[in-house]
Amino acid sequence: MKNFILTYVTPAQDVIVANSTMEEFNFVCVEIGIVSFVGFWIAFYVSKKISDRVSRDVGEIKEYLEDVNAKDYESVIKIEHYVEFLEISLLLKNIVKRLKQKDKKS
């Protein structure tokens, strides 16, 4: 019955073992907390970097569309980070070519 929580412990050696076990448990809890904290901040940093890159690419597309809306068909778009935005920009360039040809005809 040494492992039962409500057991009355009289020998001094059992008290030392119980104290060292609690110290080890507390140490493991602190280690888990530190690892979780560091993991959280790493995840936050990575997500912030991804968000910044997406914002830059979306901003480039927005500026390009504003230029096209102002009939500046020679505007340049520079997508640096994500292939999906690059594909969108290529499709937009094709649309702009068609708009430019339509404006020349009329």
PDB file as gemmi writes it, atoms N, CA and C in Angstrom:
CRYST1    1.000    1.000    1.000  90.00  90.00  90.00 P 1                      
ATOM      1  N   MET A   1       0.816  -1.193   0.000  1.00  0.00           N  
ATOM      2  CA  MET A   1       0.000   0.000   0.000  1.00  0.00           C  
ATOM      3  C   MET A   1       0.865   1.265   0.000  1.00  0.00           C  
ATOM      4  N   LYS A   2       2.123   1.173  -0.387  1.00  0.00           N  
ATOM      5  CA  LYS A   2       2.991   2.335  -0.394  1.00  0.00           C  
ATOM      6  C   LYS A   2       2.564   3.368  -1.432  1.00  0.00           C  
ATOM      7  N   ASN A   3       1.980   2.947  -2.532  1.00  0.00           N  
ATOM      8  CA  ASN A   3       1.631   3.854  -3.607  1.00  0.00           C  
ATOM      9  C   ASN A   3       0.249   4.487  -3.447  1.00  0.00           C  
ATOM     10  N   PHE A   4      -0.487   4.086  -2.451  1.00  0.00           N  
ATOM     11  CA  PHE A   4      -1.813   4.657  -2.233  1.00  0.00           C  
ATOM     12  C   PHE A   4      -1.666   6.058  -1.650  1.00  0.00           C  
ATOM     13  N   ILE A   5      -2.390   7.024  -2.188  1.00  0.00           N  
ATOM     14  CA  ILE A   5      -2.209   8.431  -1.849  1.00  0.00           C  
ATOM     15  C   ILE A   5      -2.543   8.731  -0.390  1.00  0.00           C  
ATOM     16  N   LEU A   6      -3.564   8.120   0.157  1.00  0.00           N  
ATOM     17  CA  LEU A   6      -4.010   8.448   1.504  1.00  0.00           C  
ATOM     18  C   LEU A   6      -3.294   7.635   2.582  1.00  0.00           C  
ATOM     19  N   THR A   7      -2.291   6.894   2.218  1.00  0.00           N  
ATOM     20  CA  THR A   7      -1.563   6.072   3.182  1.00  0.00           C  
ATOM     21  C   THR A   7      -0.735   6.959   4.098  1.00  0.00           C  
ATOM     22  N   TYR A   8      -0.761   6.641   5.352  1.00  0.00           N  
ATOM     23  CA  TYR A   8       0.034   7.376   6.322  1.00  0.00           C  
ATOM     24  C   TYR A   8       1.458   6.860   6.255  1.00  0.00           C  
ATOM     25  N   VAL A   9       2.400   7.742   5.936  1.00  0.00           N  
ATOM     26  CA  VAL A   9       3.790   7.349   5.774  1.00  0.00           C  
ATOM     27  C   VAL A   9       4.549   7.752   7.024  1.00  0.00           C  
ATOM     28  N   THR A  10       5.146   6.774   7.677  1.00  0.00           N  
ATOM     29  CA  THR A  10       5.913   7.078   8.880  1.00  0.00           C  
ATOM     30  C   THR A  10       7.418   7.003   8.673  1.00  0.00           C  
ATOM     31  N   PRO A  11       7.935   6.051   7.914  1.00  0.00           N  
ATOM     32  CA  PRO A  11       9.395   5.994   7.783  1.00  0.00           C  
ATOM     33  C   PRO A  11       9.915   7.206   7.024  1.00  0.00           C  
ATOM     34  N   ALA A  12      11.053   7.708   7.425  1.00  0.00           N  
ATOM     35  CA  ALA A  12      11.651   8.897   6.827  1.00  0.00           C  
ATOM     36  C   ALA A  12      12.063   8.649   5.380  1.00  0.00           C  
ATOM     37  N   GLN A  13      12.454   7.447   5.068  1.00  0.00           N  
ATOM     38  CA  GLN A  13      12.895   7.146   3.700  1.00  0.00           C  
ATOM     39  C   GLN A  13      11.733   7.267   2.719  1.00  0.00           C  
ATOM     40  N   ASP A  14      10.555   6.837   3.089  1.00  0.00           N  
ATOM     41  CA  ASP A  14       9.398   6.968   2.209  1.00  0.00           C  
ATOM     42  C   ASP A  14       9.055   8.436   1.965  1.00  0.00           C  
ATOM     43  N   VAL A  15       9.253   9.293   2.941  1.00  0.00           N  
ATOM     44  CA  VAL A  15       8.996  10.719   2.788  1.00  0.00           C  
ATOM     45  C   VAL A  15       9.976  11.318   1.791  1.00  0.00           C  
ATOM     46  N   ILE A  16      11.248  10.914   1.873  1.00  0.00           N  
ATOM     47  CA  ILE A  16      12.264  11.407   0.937  1.00  0.00           C  
ATOM     48  C   ILE A  16      11.938  10.958  -0.477  1.00  0.00           C  
ATOM     49  N   VAL A  17      11.515   9.706  -0.642  1.00  0.00           N  
ATOM     50  CA  VAL A  17      11.148   9.203  -1.964  1.00  0.00           C  
ATOM     51  C   VAL A  17       9.940   9.958  -2.497  1.00  0.00           C  
ATOM     52  N   ALA A  18       8.967  10.221  -1.665  1.00  0.00           N  
ATOM     53  CA  ALA A  18       7.781  10.958  -2.098  1.00  0.00           C  
ATOM     54  C   ALA A  18       8.151  12.380  -2.493  1.00  0.00           C  
ATOM     55  N   ASN A  19       9.009  13.018  -1.725  1.00  0.00           N  
ATOM     56  CA  ASN A  19       9.430  14.380  -2.050  1.00  0.00           C  
ATOM     57  C   ASN A  19      10.209  14.418  -3.354  1.00  0.00           C  
ATOM     58  N   SER A  20      11.121  13.479  -3.559  1.00  0.00           N  
ATOM     59  CA  SER A  20      11.896  13.485  -4.798  1.00  0.00           C  
ATOM     60  C   SER A  20      10.993  13.176  -5.990  1.00  0.00           C  
ATOM     61  N   THR A  21       9.986  12.334  -5.793  1.00  0.00           N  
ATOM     62  CA  THR A  21       9.046  12.047  -6.871  1.00  0.00           C  
ATOM     63  C   THR A  21       8.256  13.306  -7.233  1.00  0.00           C  
ATOM     64  N   MET A  22       7.825  14.057  -6.240  1.00  0.00           N  
ATOM     65  CA  MET A  22       7.102  15.302  -6.511  1.00  0.00           C  
ATOM     66  C   MET A  22       8.009  16.332  -7.184  1.00  0.00           C  
ATOM     67  N   GLU A  23       9.272  16.373  -6.769  1.00  0.00           N  
ATOM     68  CA  GLU A  23      10.208  17.295  -7.403  1.00  0.00           C  
ATOM     69  C   GLU A  23      10.410  16.931  -8.877  1.00  0.00           C  
ATOM     70  N   GLU A  24      10.527  15.640  -9.154  1.00  0.00           N  
ATOM     71  CA  GLU A  24      10.668  15.194 -10.546  1.00  0.00           C  
ATOM     72  C   GLU A  24       9.410  15.517 -11.345  1.00  0.00           C  
ATOM     73  N   PHE A  25       8.254  15.300 -10.733  1.00  0.00           N  
ATOM     74  CA  PHE A  25       6.994  15.610 -11.407  1.00  0.00           C  
ATOM     75  C   PHE A  25       6.902  17.102 -11.714  1.00  0.00           C  
ATOM     76  N   ASN A  26       7.257  17.942 -10.756  1.00  0.00           N  
ATOM     77  CA  ASN A  26       7.237  19.390 -10.971  1.00  0.00           C  
ATOM     78  C   ASN A  26       8.221  19.794 -12.061  1.00  0.00           C  
ATOM     79  N   PHE A  27       9.390  19.184 -12.071  1.00  0.00           N  
ATOM     80  CA  PHE A  27      10.396  19.476 -13.087  1.00  0.00           C  
ATOM     81  C   PHE A  27       9.879  19.115 -14.475  1.00  0.00           C  
ATOM     82  N   VAL A  28       9.236  17.963 -14.598  1.00  0.00           N  
ATOM     83  CA  VAL A  28       8.676  17.546 -15.887  1.00  0.00           C  
ATOM     84  C   VAL A  28       7.566  18.505 -16.319  1.00  0.00           C  
ATOM     85  N   CYS A  29       6.743  18.947 -15.383  1.00  0.00           N  
ATOM     86  CA  CYS A  29       5.675  19.908 -15.711  1.00  0.00           C  
ATOM     87  C   CYS A  29       6.261  21.223 -16.216  1.00  0.00           C  
ATOM     88  N   VAL A  30       7.322  21.686 -15.581  1.00  0.00           N  
ATOM     89  CA  VAL A  30       7.962  22.927 -16.012  1.00  0.00           C  
ATOM     90  C   VAL A  30       8.569  22.746 -17.402  1.00  0.00           C  
ATOM     91  N   GLU A  31       9.211  21.599 -17.635  1.00  0.00           N  
ATOM     92  CA  GLU A  31       9.777  21.334 -18.964  1.00  0.00           C  
ATOM     93  C   GLU A  31       8.696  21.318 -20.031  1.00  0.00           C  
ATOM     94  N   ILE A  32       7.579  20.669 -19.758  1.00  0.00           N  
ATOM     95  CA  ILE A  32       6.472  20.628 -20.716  1.00  0.00           C  
ATOM     96  C   ILE A  32       5.951  22.040 -20.973  1.00  0.00           C  
ATOM     97  N   GLY A  33       5.846  22.846 -19.937  1.00  0.00           N  
ATOM     98  CA  GLY A  33       5.390  24.224 -20.103  1.00  0.00           C  
ATOM     99  C   GLY A  33       6.342  25.045 -20.958  1.00  0.00           C  
ATOM    100  N   ILE A  34       7.632  24.890 -20.730  1.00  0.00           N  
ATOM    101  CA  ILE A  34       8.622  25.638 -21.511  1.00  0.00           C  
ATOM    102  C   ILE A  34       8.593  25.208 -22.974  1.00  0.00           C  
ATOM    103  N   VAL A  35       8.534  23.919 -23.217  1.00  0.00           N  
ATOM    104  CA  VAL A  35       8.482  23.419 -24.603  1.00  0.00           C  
ATOM    105  C   VAL A  35       7.213  23.907 -25.299  1.00  0.00           C  
ATOM    106  N   SER A  36       6.092  23.896 -24.596  1.00  0.00           N  
ATOM    107  CA  SER A  36       4.839  24.382 -25.179  1.00  0.00           C  
ATOM    108  C   SER A  36       4.925  25.870 -25.498  1.00  0.00           C  
ATOM    109  N   PHE A  37       5.505  26.638 -24.601  1.00  0.00           N  
ATOM    110  CA  PHE A  37       5.650  28.073 -24.797  1.00  0.00           C  
ATOM    111  C   PHE A  37       6.534  28.372 -26.002  1.00  0.00           C  
ATOM    112  N   VAL A  38       7.669  27.707 -26.090  1.00  0.00           N  
ATOM    113  CA  VAL A  38       8.575  27.902 -27.228  1.00  0.00           C  
ATOM    114  C   VAL A  38       7.898  27.461 -28.533  1.00  0.00           C  
ATOM    115  N   GLY A  39       7.201  26.348 -28.495  1.00  0.00           N  
ATOM    116  CA  GLY A  39       6.481  25.877 -29.689  1.00  0.00           C  
ATOM    117  C   GLY A  39       5.422  26.859 -30.137  1.00  0.00           C  
ATOM    118  N   PHE A  40       4.713  27.441 -29.183  1.00  0.00           N  
ATOM    119  CA  PHE A  40       3.702  28.446 -29.513  1.00  0.00           C  
ATOM    120  C   PHE A  40       4.336  29.632 -30.221  1.00  0.00           C  
ATOM    121  N   TRP A  41       5.453  30.137 -29.707  1.00  0.00           N  
ATOM    122  CA  TRP A  41       6.091  31.308 -30.309  1.00  0.00           C  
ATOM    123  C   TRP A  41       6.694  31.003 -31.670  1.00  0.00           C  
ATOM    124  N   ILE A  42       7.188  29.796 -31.855  1.00  0.00           N  
ATOM    125  CA  ILE A  42       7.695  29.423 -33.181  1.00  0.00           C  
ATOM    126  C   ILE A  42       6.539  29.384 -34.181  1.00  0.00           C  
ATOM    127  N   ALA A  43       5.428  28.779 -33.782  1.00  0.00           N  
ATOM    128  CA  ALA A  43       4.260  28.721 -34.667  1.00  0.00           C  
ATOM    129  C   ALA A  43       3.740  30.126 -34.969  1.00  0.00           C  
ATOM    130  N   PHE A  44       3.718  30.996 -33.976  1.00  0.00           N  
ATOM    131  CA  PHE A  44       3.271  32.372 -34.179  1.00  0.00           C  
ATOM    132  C   PHE A  44       4.179  33.095 -35.168  1.00  0.00           C  
ATOM    133  N   TYR A  45       5.491  32.938 -35.021  1.00  0.00           N  
ATOM    134  CA  TYR A  45       6.458  33.596 -35.903  1.00  0.00           C  
ATOM    135  C   TYR A  45       6.301  33.118 -37.344  1.00  0.00           C  
ATOM    136  N   VAL A  46       6.160  31.809 -37.525  1.00  0.00           N  
ATOM    137  CA  VAL A  46       6.002  31.253 -38.880  1.00  0.00           C  
ATOM    138  C   VAL A  46       4.698  31.745 -39.505  1.00  0.00           C  
ATOM    139  N   SER A  47       3.618  31.729 -38.745  1.00  0.00           N  
ATOM    140  CA  SER A  47       2.339  32.184 -39.303  1.00  0.00           C  
ATOM    141  C   SER A  47       2.370  33.675 -39.624  1.00  0.00           C  
ATOM    142  N   LYS A  48       3.085  34.447 -38.832  1.00  0.00           N  
ATOM    143  CA  LYS A  48       3.223  35.888 -39.110  1.00  0.00           C  
ATOM    144  C   LYS A  48       3.991  36.113 -40.408  1.00  0.00           C  
ATOM    145  N   LYS A  49       5.062  35.352 -40.628  1.00  0.00           N  
ATOM    146  CA  LYS A  49       5.841  35.473 -41.866  1.00  0.00           C  
ATOM    147  C   LYS A  49       4.985  35.094 -43.078  1.00  0.00           C  
ATOM    148  N   ILE A  50       4.218  34.019 -42.966  1.00  0.00           N  
ATOM    149  CA  ILE A  50       3.350  33.599 -44.067  1.00  0.00           C  
ATOM    150  C   ILE A  50       2.305  34.674 -44.341  1.00  0.00           C  
ATOM    151  N   SER A  51       1.731  35.228 -43.281  1.00  0.00           N  
ATOM    152  CA  SER A  51       0.724  36.277 -43.440  1.00  0.00           C  
ATOM    153  C   SER A  51       1.306  37.503 -44.129  1.00  0.00           C  
ATOM    154  N   ASP A  52       2.516  37.884 -43.761  1.00  0.00           N  
ATOM    155  CA  ASP A  52       3.160  39.041 -44.403  1.00  0.00           C  
ATOM    156  C   ASP A  52       3.389  38.798 -45.890  1.00  0.00           C  
ATOM    157  N   ARG A  53       3.829  37.603 -46.241  1.00  0.00           N  
ATOM    158  CA  ARG A  53       4.077  37.289 -47.653  1.00  0.00           C  
ATOM    159  C   ARG A  53       2.782  37.301 -48.455  1.00  0.00           C  
ATOM    160  N   VAL A  54       1.732  36.728 -47.885  1.00  0.00           N  
ATOM    161  CA  VAL A  54       0.440  36.721 -48.576  1.00  0.00           C  
ATOM    162  C   VAL A  54      -0.056  38.158 -48.745  1.00  0.00           C  
ATOM    163  N   SER A  55       0.103  38.976 -47.722  1.00  0.00           N  
ATOM    164  CA  SER A  55      -0.334  40.373 -47.804  1.00  0.00           C  
ATOM    165  C   SER A  55       0.409  41.128 -48.901  1.00  0.00           C  
ATOM    166  N   ARG A  56       1.712  40.874 -49.025  1.00  0.00           N  
ATOM    167  CA  ARG A  56       2.479  41.547 -50.073  1.00  0.00           C  
ATOM    168  C   ARG A  56       1.998  41.129 -51.462  1.00  0.00           C  
ATOM    169  N   ASP A  57       1.786  39.829 -51.662  1.00  0.00           N  
ATOM    170  CA  ASP A  57       1.335  39.361 -52.975  1.00  0.00           C  
ATOM    171  C   ASP A  57      -0.068  39.870 -53.297  1.00  0.00           C  
ATOM    172  N   VAL A  58      -0.950  39.864 -52.322  1.00  0.00           N  
ATOM    173  CA  VAL A  58      -2.307  40.376 -52.543  1.00  0.00           C  
ATOM    174  C   VAL A  58      -2.257  41.874 -52.825  1.00  0.00           C  
ATOM    175  N   GLY A  59      -1.381  42.584 -52.138  1.00  0.00           N  
ATOM    176  CA  GLY A  59      -1.218  44.018 -52.392  1.00  0.00           C  
ATOM    177  C   GLY A  59      -0.745  44.288 -53.809  1.00  0.00           C  
ATOM    178  N   GLU A  60       0.170  43.466 -54.320  1.00  0.00           N  
ATOM    179  CA  GLU A  60       0.636  43.607 -55.701  1.00  0.00           C  
ATOM    180  C   GLU A  60      -0.510  43.402 -56.691  1.00  0.00           C  
ATOM    181  N   ILE A  61      -1.322  42.378 -56.455  1.00  0.00           N  
ATOM    182  CA  ILE A  61      -2.459  42.113 -57.340  1.00  0.00           C  
ATOM    183  C   ILE A  61      -3.453  43.271 -57.274  1.00  0.00           C  
ATOM    184  N   LYS A  62      -3.691  43.791 -56.077  1.00  0.00           N  
ATOM    185  CA  LYS A  62      -4.622  44.911 -55.920  1.00  0.00           C  
ATOM    186  C   LYS A  62      -4.126  46.146 -56.675  1.00  0.00           C  
ATOM    187  N   GLU A  63      -2.841  46.466 -56.527  1.00  0.00           N  
ATOM    188  CA  GLU A  63      -2.284  47.620 -57.246  1.00  0.00           C  
ATOM    189  C   GLU A  63      -2.394  47.430 -58.760  1.00  0.00           C  
ATOM    190  N   TYR A  64      -2.131  46.228 -59.226  1.00  0.00           N  
ATOM    191  CA  TYR A  64      -2.222  45.936 -60.656  1.00  0.00           C  
ATOM    192  C   TYR A  64      -3.642  46.139 -61.161  1.00  0.00           C  
ATOM    193  N   LEU A  65      -4.616  45.642 -60.399  1.00  0.00           N  
ATOM    194  CA  LEU A  65      -6.014  45.799 -60.804  1.00  0.00           C  
ATOM    195  C   LEU A  65      -6.441  47.265 -60.781  1.00  0.00           C  
ATOM    196  N   GLU A  66      -5.927  48.030 -59.830  1.00  0.00           N  
ATOM    197  CA  GLU A  66      -6.247  49.462 -59.803  1.00  0.00           C  
ATOM    198  C   GLU A  66      -5.655  50.169 -61.022  1.00  0.00           C  
ATOM    199  N   ASP A  67      -4.443  49.776 -61.413  1.00  0.00           N  
ATOM    200  CA  ASP A  67      -3.824  50.356 -62.612  1.00  0.00           C  
ATOM    201  C   ASP A  67      -4.610  49.994 -63.868  1.00  0.00           C  
ATOM    202  N   VAL A  68      -5.047  48.754 -63.953  1.00  0.00           N  
ATOM    203  CA  VAL A  68      -5.831  48.322 -65.119  1.00  0.00           C  
ATOM    204  C   VAL A  68      -7.162  49.051 -65.142  1.00  0.00           C  
ATOM    205  N   ASN A  69      -7.751  49.255 -63.981  1.00  0.00           N  
ATOM    206  CA  ASN A  69      -9.005  49.992 -63.909  1.00  0.00           C  
ATOM    207  C   ASN A  69      -8.823  51.424 -64.411  1.00  0.00           C  
ATOM    208  N   ALA A  70      -7.634  51.986 -64.190  1.00  0.00           N  
ATOM    209  CA  ALA A  70      -7.330  53.336 -64.666  1.00  0.00           C  
ATOM    210  C   ALA A  70      -6.830  53.315 -66.118  1.00  0.00           C  
ATOM    211  N   LYS A  71      -6.963  52.172 -66.772  1.00  0.00           N  
ATOM    212  CA  LYS A  71      -6.576  51.948 -68.176  1.00  0.00           C  
ATOM    213  C   LYS A  71      -5.070  52.122 -68.403  1.00  0.00           C  
ATOM    214  N   ASP A  72      -4.289  51.760 -67.402  1.00  0.00           N  
ATOM    215  CA  ASP A  72      -2.835  51.710 -67.550  1.00  0.00           C  
ATOM    216  C   ASP A  72      -2.470  50.259 -67.846  1.00  0.00           C  
ATOM    217  N   TYR A  73      -2.567  49.883 -69.115  1.00  0.00           N  
ATOM    218  CA  TYR A  73      -2.377  48.490 -69.499  1.00  0.00           C  
ATOM    219  C   TYR A  73      -0.908  48.064 -69.501  1.00  0.00           C  
ATOM    220  N   GLU A  74      -0.002  48.979 -69.362  1.00  0.00           N  
ATOM    221  CA  GLU A  74       1.429  48.658 -69.355  1.00  0.00           C  
ATOM    222  C   GLU A  74       1.955  48.432 -67.935  1.00  0.00           C  
ATOM    223  N   SER A  75       1.083  48.417 -66.979  1.00  0.00           N  
ATOM    224  CA  SER A  75       1.475  48.221 -65.584  1.00  0.00           C  
ATOM    225  C   SER A  75       2.124  46.850 -65.402  1.00  0.00           C  
ATOM    226  N   VAL A  76       3.018  46.751 -64.430  1.00  0.00           N  
ATOM    227  CA  VAL A  76       3.757  45.513 -64.182  1.00  0.00           C  
ATOM    228  C   VAL A  76       3.344  44.948 -62.824  1.00  0.00           C  
ATOM    229  N   ILE A  77       3.198  43.635 -62.793  1.00  0.00           N  
ATOM    230  CA  ILE A  77       2.869  42.957 -61.536  1.00  0.00           C  
ATOM    231  C   ILE A  77       4.017  42.026 -61.191  1.00  0.00           C  
ATOM    232  N   LYS A  78       4.437  42.044 -59.928  1.00  0.00           N  
ATOM    233  CA  LYS A  78       5.538  41.195 -59.473  1.00  0.00           C  
ATOM    234  C   LYS A  78       5.070  40.349 -58.297  1.00  0.00           C  
ATOM    235  N   ILE A  79       4.876  39.073 -58.561  1.00  0.00           N  
ATOM    236  CA  ILE A  79       4.502  38.124 -57.516  1.00  0.00           C  
ATOM    237  C   ILE A  79       5.774  37.384 -57.115  1.00  0.00           C  
ATOM    238  N   GLU A  80       6.072  37.384 -55.826  1.00  0.00           N  
ATOM    239  CA  GLU A  80       7.346  36.843 -55.376  1.00  0.00           C  
ATOM    240  C   GLU A  80       7.248  35.547 -54.587  1.00  0.00           C  
ATOM    241  N   HIS A  81       6.106  35.248 -53.980  1.00  0.00           N  
ATOM    242  CA  HIS A  81       6.113  34.192 -52.976  1.00  0.00           C  
ATOM    243  C   HIS A  81       5.309  32.933 -53.312  1.00  0.00           C  
ATOM    244  N   TYR A  82       4.132  33.074 -53.846  1.00  0.00           N  
ATOM    245  CA  TYR A  82       3.253  31.907 -53.957  1.00  0.00           C  
ATOM    246  C   TYR A  82       2.836  31.659 -55.399  1.00  0.00           C  
ATOM    247  N   VAL A  83       2.872  30.393 -55.796  1.00  0.00           N  
ATOM    248  CA  VAL A  83       2.567  29.980 -57.168  1.00  0.00           C  
ATOM    249  C   VAL A  83       1.114  30.287 -57.509  1.00  0.00           C  
ATOM    250  N   GLU A  84       0.221  30.137 -56.555  1.00  0.00           N  
ATOM    251  CA  GLU A  84      -1.197  30.386 -56.826  1.00  0.00           C  
ATOM    252  C   GLU A  84      -1.422  31.837 -57.257  1.00  0.00           C  
ATOM    253  N   PHE A  85      -0.767  32.759 -56.567  1.00  0.00           N  
ATOM    254  CA  PHE A  85      -0.901  34.170 -56.936  1.00  0.00           C  
ATOM    255  C   PHE A  85      -0.238  34.444 -58.288  1.00  0.00           C  
ATOM    256  N   LEU A  86       0.816  33.709 -58.593  1.00  0.00           N  
ATOM    257  CA  LEU A  86       1.470  33.840 -59.894  1.00  0.00           C  
ATOM    258  C   LEU A  86       0.525  33.398 -61.006  1.00  0.00           C  
ATOM    259  N   GLU A  87      -0.186  32.303 -60.792  1.00  0.00           N  
ATOM    260  CA  GLU A  87      -1.166  31.840 -61.777  1.00  0.00           C  
ATOM    261  C   GLU A  87      -2.275  32.873 -61.969  1.00  0.00           C  
ATOM    262  N   ILE A  88      -2.748  33.448 -60.874  1.00  0.00           N  
ATOM    263  CA  ILE A  88      -3.776  34.487 -60.964  1.00  0.00           C  
ATOM    264  C   ILE A  88      -3.253  35.679 -61.751  1.00  0.00           C  
ATOM    265  N   SER A  89      -1.996  36.066 -61.485  1.00  0.00           N  
ATOM    266  CA  SER A  89      -1.444  37.222 -62.197  1.00  0.00           C  
ATOM    267  C   SER A  89      -1.305  36.942 -63.692  1.00  0.00           C  
ATOM    268  N   LEU A  90      -0.967  35.723 -64.075  1.00  0.00           N  
ATOM    269  CA  LEU A  90      -0.887  35.382 -65.504  1.00  0.00           C  
ATOM    270  C   LEU A  90      -2.261  35.459 -66.165  1.00  0.00           C  
ATOM    271  N   LEU A  91      -3.278  34.977 -65.468  1.00  0.00           N  
ATOM    272  CA  LEU A  91      -4.634  35.082 -66.003  1.00  0.00           C  
ATOM    273  C   LEU A  91      -5.059  36.546 -66.133  1.00  0.00           C  
ATOM    274  N   LEU A  92      -4.703  37.354 -65.165  1.00  0.00           N  
ATOM    275  CA  LEU A  92      -5.029  38.777 -65.234  1.00  0.00           C  
ATOM    276  C   LEU A  92      -4.318  39.449 -66.408  1.00  0.00           C  
ATOM    277  N   LYS A  93      -3.076  39.079 -66.649  1.00  0.00           N  
ATOM    278  CA  LYS A  93      -2.341  39.657 -67.781  1.00  0.00           C  
ATOM    279  C   LYS A  93      -3.006  39.296 -69.106  1.00  0.00           C  
ATOM    280  N   ASN A  94      -3.508  38.062 -69.217  1.00  0.00           N  
ATOM    281  CA  ASN A  94      -4.222  37.670 -70.434  1.00  0.00           C  
ATOM    282  C   ASN A  94      -5.507  38.485 -70.607  1.00  0.00           C  
ATOM    283  N   ILE A  95      -6.211  38.727 -69.527  1.00  0.00           N  
ATOM    284  CA  ILE A  95      -7.428  39.541 -69.594  1.00  0.00           C  
ATOM    285  C   ILE A  95      -7.082  40.966 -70.007  1.00  0.00           C  
ATOM    286  N   VAL A  96      -5.986  41.491 -69.467  1.00  0.00           N  
ATOM    287  CA  VAL A  96      -5.572  42.850 -69.812  1.00  0.00           C  
ATOM    288  C   VAL A  96      -5.211  42.947 -71.291  1.00  0.00           C  
ATOM    289  N   LYS A  97      -4.581  41.925 -71.838  1.00  0.00           N  
ATOM    290  CA  LYS A  97      -4.258  41.930 -73.275  1.00  0.00           C  
ATOM    291  C   LYS A  97      -5.537  42.028 -74.101  1.00  0.00           C  
ATOM    292  N   ARG A  98      -6.540  41.257 -73.698  1.00  0.00           N  
ATOM    293  CA  ARG A  98      -7.813  41.301 -74.431  1.00  0.00           C  
ATOM    294  C   ARG A  98      -8.475  42.679 -74.297  1.00  0.00           C  
ATOM    295  N   LEU A  99      -8.435  43.258 -73.109  1.00  0.00           N  
ATOM    296  CA  LEU A  99      -9.008  44.586 -72.910  1.00  0.00           C  
ATOM    297  C   LEU A  99      -8.271  45.632 -73.762  1.00  0.00           C  
ATOM    298  N   LYS A 100      -6.985  45.493 -73.828  1.00  0.00           N  
ATOM    299  CA  LYS A 100      -6.192  46.439 -74.613  1.00  0.00           C  
ATOM    300  C   LYS A 100      -6.558  46.342 -76.085  1.00  0.00           C  
ATOM    301  N   GLN A 101      -6.728  45.115 -76.579  1.00  0.00           N  
ATOM    302  CA  GLN A 101      -7.124  44.925 -77.977  1.00  0.00           C  
ATOM    303  C   GLN A 101      -8.527  45.482 -78.226  1.00  0.00           C  
ATOM    304  N   LYS A 102      -9.431  45.303 -77.265  1.00  0.00           N  
ATOM    305  CA  LYS A 102     -10.785  45.842 -77.400  1.00  0.00           C  
ATOM    306  C   LYS A 102     -10.757  47.365 -77.449  1.00  0.00           C  
ATOM    307  N   ASP A 103      -9.937  47.962 -76.603  1.00  0.00           N  
ATOM    308  CA  ASP A 103      -9.843  49.446 -76.587  1.00  0.00           C  
ATOM    309  C   ASP A 103      -9.257  49.966 -77.889  1.00  0.00           C  
ATOM    310  N   LYS A 104      -8.346  49.235 -78.486  1.00  0.00           N  
ATOM    311  CA  LYS A 104      -7.760  49.667 -79.773  1.00  0.00           C  
ATOM    312  C   LYS A 104      -8.799  49.610 -80.891  1.00  0.00           C  
ATOM    313  N   LYS A 105      -9.660  48.596 -80.825  1.00  0.00           N  
ATOM    314  CA  LYS A 105     -10.691  48.447 -81.864  1.00  0.00           C  
ATOM    315  C   LYS A 105     -11.751  49.553 -81.762  1.00  0.00           C  
ATOM    316  N   SER A 106     -12.050  49.966 -80.559  1.00  0.00           N  
ATOM    317  CA  SER A 106     -13.115  50.968 -80.410  1.00  0.00           C  
ATOM    318  C   SER A 106     -12.636  52.365 -80.319  1.00  0.00           C  
TER     319      SER A 106                                                      
END                                                                             
